[in-house]
Amino acid sequence: MFDRNSIVQGLQEIDKLKSQVQDVHVPLKVFEYIDEGRNPQLYTKNCMEKALNKNEQVKGKIDSYRKFRAHLLEELSQVFPNETMKYWTSRGDDVNRIP
């Protein structure tokens, strides 16, 4: 059935190699995938998909804030042209590029 000597030798070999992998951190979820008989690479795939989705959401928010800022500055420049010009000048922006 099982050769106890080979198991002991295998465990001793693993113990000798442990110093080479001390800095490797495996998420507990990976072990759960393995225990459930699932491919642990699916964990990585799922994490990557979640990260991509989150990045898309954040990019959308950034784009929305940029559009809002541009629209706000455009409206402010129509209502408060002098103050807006001072704002642009204080930032060191090129006055000719102002929308």
N, C-alpha and C positions, 0 to 999 in steps of 0.2 A: 504494500500500500504506500506508505510514506517512508522514505529513508531518513531517519532522524539525524544521521550524521550530515547528510547533504543540506537539510534544513538549517542545522546549527551552523554549518560552514557558510551557507548563504547569508544568514543573519550576521555572522561575524564580518563577512565581506561588506555588507551594507554599513555596519558600524564603522569600519575602516574608512569608508567613503563619505561619511557624514560631514566631515570638515570641508569638503568641496562644495557642499550645497547648503551651508548655514544661512546664507542671505536670501534663500529662496522662500518666498511666502506664498502659500497656496490657500486661496479662500476656502472656507469651510463648505461653501456651496458646491465646490467642485467635488468634494468627497460625498456630498449628498447625491449628486448626479451619478457618481460611480456606484454608490450603494443602491440606487434605484435602477441600476442597469442602463443608465443613459450615457451617451457619449459625452465625456467632459469637454470636448471641443464645442459642443452646443452651448455650454456656459459662456465661453469666449465669444461665440457668435452673438448670443443674446446681449451680452454686455456691449459689444460693438454697435449693435443695432440701437440699443437704448442711448448710447452716447451720440450716435448720428442724429437720432430724433431730437435729443436735447439740444444739440448744436444748431439744428435747423430752427428750433423754437427761439433760441437766443438770437440767432441771426435775424429772424423776423422781428424780434423786439428792437434790436439795434437799428434795423432799417426803418421801423416805425418812428423811433425817437429821432432819427436823422431827418425824416420827412417832416415831423412835427416841428422840430427846431427851425428848419428852413422856412416852413410856412409861418411860424411865429415871428421870425425875424423879418420876413417880408411884410407881414401885417404891421409890425411895430415900426418899420421904416416908413410906412405910409402915414401912420398916425403921429409918430414922434421922430421925424426925420433927423433933427439935430442930435437928439439923444442917441439915436441908433448910430449915427456917424461917429459920435464920440466913443461909443462902445467898440465899433470896428477899429477905430484909430488906436484905442487903448490896448487892443489885442495885437496890434501890429499887422493886421490884415491889409491886403492890397485893396484900397478903396475902390479901384476900378473893377474889381471882381465881385463886388457886392451885388446881390440880386435885386 
